[in-house]
Structure formats: C-alpha cells, structure tokens
Amino acid sequence: MKSIKLMIYGGQGGIEGIIEQEGDIKVMAMTGNEMDLLDSDHTSDIPDVILIDARSSGKYGQEVMQVLKEKHPSTPFVVFTGYSENHYLIEAIGHGAAGYVLQDGGMKQVLSAIRQCANGQIVYPASFKSILMKRLERDVKDHQ
C-alpha cells in the first residue's frame, strides 16, 4: 500500500498525532499561517493531499485556498471545519476543494476524505446535493 503524503494547514488541536497513527498517511509538513505558506518551497516534495484544519482558527478563507492552489495546483485539498453554512461550502468548492468535512463527522470521516481525495475522488457533505439541485434549477429557469 502506497503511503499518502499529507500537508496540514492549521492543525491546532494535535490532529497530526491522530493522523500519524494511521499506517498509510504520513504528515510531511504542517503550517499554521499564511506567511509560512508564502515563504515555503515545497516543490521538492509535493503532497498527495492538503488538509486545511479550520476548526478553531477559521483561517481558511480565499487567500489561503488561492495560495495552496498556486503552490500545489494538482494537489487536492480537504477542508475540515465546523462551518456547515452553505456559503462556506460553496466558497471552498469555488476555490477547488476536493473535500469538505464537518467536524461533527469526526476523525473517521477526515481520514476517509484524505484517502478518497488521494485517489482522485471528491468528498462533499450530503447537504451539497440539495444546494446543487436548487442552484441548477435556478440556472435553468434563468436561461428559459
């Protein structure tokens, strides 16, 4: 089994210790602020997945996601958050998030999302389906 190289942005709650217990996921880098992201040169070792741990800091806005996409354009990222409001989910998706996991789902869902995104899948909450359907219906009506 190939090991998944993970970079964590945030991680104030000791999340890396929990993740490191998994045999197939290796935390290769961790950063907590935008300046570290801007100054870092991770081109020598590109992560398979980037986890944005936004549970406590809430600092996962547009700037962070844009920097991550510029530095690692082909690397999927997963947002782990307590924010279930639709506009946060839509913002994350608009910035290319491959996964969006709510904290009430627990670490099991985060680990699953990391593995799925490393395999090219997209992981969003079930509530996203209703958001998407409503938006599609509105778009169809607007174009009629």
N, C-alpha and C positions, 0 to 999 in steps of 0.2 A: 504494500500500500504506500502510495506517494504521500509524503508529508506536505501539508498545506502551510505555506509561509504567510504569516499574518502580521500586518502592521496595525497598531491600535492608536487612534487619536482620541484622547480623553482618558478614560480608564482610572478615574479617581477612586473607585471602590475596590481596588485589588482584583479586577476582572482578569488580569493576565495570569494570576496564580491559579485561578479556576480553570482557565483555558489551557494552561501549560500541563495540567493533569491529563489532558486528552493526548493519547499517543500519536494521533495523526495531525495535530495542529501545533505549529511552532511559532511562538511570538518572536519575530525577528527585530521589531522596532516598536517603540512607544513614544508618543509625544503628547504634550498637553496644551501647547499653544501655537498660534498661527505663525509666530516668528520662527519657531523650530521647524515648522513645515517649509517656510520660505527659504530658510538657510540650509536646510538639509539637502544632501545629494544622495539619494537612494538609488541612483541609476546602476550601481554596481550589483545590487541585489534587489530585484523587483519583487514585491509581494504578490502572492496569488489573490489575496483578498485584503481589503482595508476595512476595519471595524471602527465606526465613529460612535464612541460611547457618550451619548448626550444626556444621560440620565440625570446627572447632578449639575453640570455646568451650563447646559443649554447652548453651548457654543458650537453649533454645528450648522450655522447659517450659510448663506450663499457664498461668502468669502472662502470658508473652509472647503466647501464642496468644489468650488471652482479651482482652488489651488490643488486639491487632490487630483482632479481630472486633468489639470495641466501637467502635473508631475508624473502621474501614472495613468495615461489615457486609456490603456487597455485593461486596467485592473478594476474589477468590480468592487463596489463598496456597499457595506451594510450599515444602516443607521439603527442603533439600539437606543430607544428613547422612552420617555414617559408621556410624550405628547401624542395623544390619539386624535387630535383635531385634524380635520381633513386638509386644511391649508398647509400644515406641516408636511403631511404625506405627499401632497401634490408638489410642494416645493422640492422635496427630496427627489421625487421621481423626475421632475423637470431638470434637475441637475445630474441625472443619470444614476441615481441609487439603484442598485440591483436588488437590494433587500431593505426592508423596513420592519423592524421587530419591536413590539411594545414590551416594556419591562414587566408588565404583569404576566407575560408569557413565560418568563423565567429563562435561566441559562440554557435549558434544554433546547428551547426554540432558537436562541442565539447560535448555539453550536450547530444546530441543524441548518440554519440560514448560511453560516460560514461555509459549511460543506457543500450545500446546494449551489451557492454562488460561485464557489471554486470550480464547480462542474458546469458552469455556464447557464444555470437556471436563474429565474427571477423569483423573489420571495416577497410578497406583499400581504398585508392582513386581508382577511376575507371581506372586510368592510369596503375595501377598494373596489371590488366588483360592482357594488351598488353605486359608488361615486362615478365610476367609469360609465356605467349604463346611463345614468342621469345626464352626464355630460354629452355622451353620444346622441341621446335623444334630443337634447337641446340643439346640438350642432346640426342634426338632420332637419329639425324644424326651422332653424335659421336659414338653411340653404334651399328651402322649398319655395 
